[in-house]
Amino acid sequence: MAKSIAQEFTKGLWQEIPPFRLVLGLCPTLAVTKTVENGIGMGVATTFVLVFSNILVAALRKLIPSKVRIACFIIIIATFVTVVELLMQAYAYGLFMKLGIFIPLIVVNCIVLGRAEAFASKNGIVASTADGLGIGIGFTLSLAALAAVRELLGSGSLTIWGDLSFQVMGPSFKPFTFMIQAPGAFICLGLMLCLMNLVGSK
Amino acid sequence: MTDLIVLAISCILINNILLAQYLGNCPFLGTSKKMETAVGMAMAVVFVLVLAGVITWIVDTFILKRWDLEYLRTIAFILVIASLVQFVEMFLKKSIPALYAGLGIFLPLITTNCAVMGVCLINIKEEYNFIQALVASFAYAAGFGLALILFAGVRERILLARVPRPLQDTSIGLITAGILSLVFFAFKGMV
């Protein structure tokens, strides 16, 4: 309980970084990481929902009866997901179309509900904000890392955001299209998990 | 009729919910370590997904679309699914205790199973009519069950094999899922 705010924030970046340490939220991880841009977009949207739902859950934690808490959390989360959906439709329509049903599916992303249940319902507003921000940024970084590997091998380019795109591989490079399709996603995530285990077990 | 059969086959094999659409992966990895739990989860998903698919279709067509409330779809669907799961749980506990004993622990998990919510959203996005939505929901659920049970079978064998330490558990599970997904990939172009 005596952990500082900074510790709550940084634990999401390494010790409990989703989806590697905390194996939750695999569906968006696998589905949207075809380009770095999609990965970052998904990560930012999830972070937004995570931070605001954490704040609201922490603020209301003494008012929510424990028997119906899951239902209350889900309604809070669904509200913020709707906010993100509408914001993205207005300001990032291209990305919204690319991410498709995975934006409404943030509702059932176990990371968000998991943090509400495991952390925000037991801690204060400031600590919960730090926790949400840390886990969210950690999630964004993992998505970007996974997407970078897949995009580099699968189409030979790196699309950071909008027009900020680089053709990394030369013209003679034959794209390894397997990587940007479903089987590549599973295998790539499996190998990255293995790498994380190797680094972490030292 | 032929259209519906083609739809069913494409939902089960070609667009398999787990291996081609990447939905429902958390329970896929979580409950596939033992055949028993995999079968239980598969049955619970079939049961809830068919009901949820039909009810959300009705809610969307007769309530949300009629009064231009499409922006409330996410909240409406998650509420429908959560209350449906709760209702099914209470109903089974009261009237079919044997089935409840089998499915019991998996039912609460289904609320946050993105396969259920995902299929409901796909039904709306593809603008299926009622019969198509019913067939698609059942076929996606059957595809989920098929992939989950196949995967559990493979995973039980992996337990006996010697896996290098960093690759153990989830890591090797994901790689196996990738190979299984490659197998399902071969169905592409069948329809």
Interface residues (C-beta under 8 A of the other chain):
Chain A: V23 L24 G25 L26 C27 L30 A31 I70 A71 I74 I75 A78 T79 V81 T82 E85 L86 G100 I101 P104 L105 V107 V108 N109 C110 L113 Q181 A182 P183 G184 A185 F186 I187 L189 G190 L191 L193 C194 L195 N197 L198 S201
Chain B: L19 A20 Q21 Y22 L23 G24 N25 C26 L29 Y71 L72 R73 T74 I75 F77 I78 L79 A82 T111 T112 N113 C114 V116 M117 G118 L121 I122 K125 R165 P166 L167 Q168 T170 S171 I172 G173 L174 I175 A177 G178 I179 S181 L182 F185
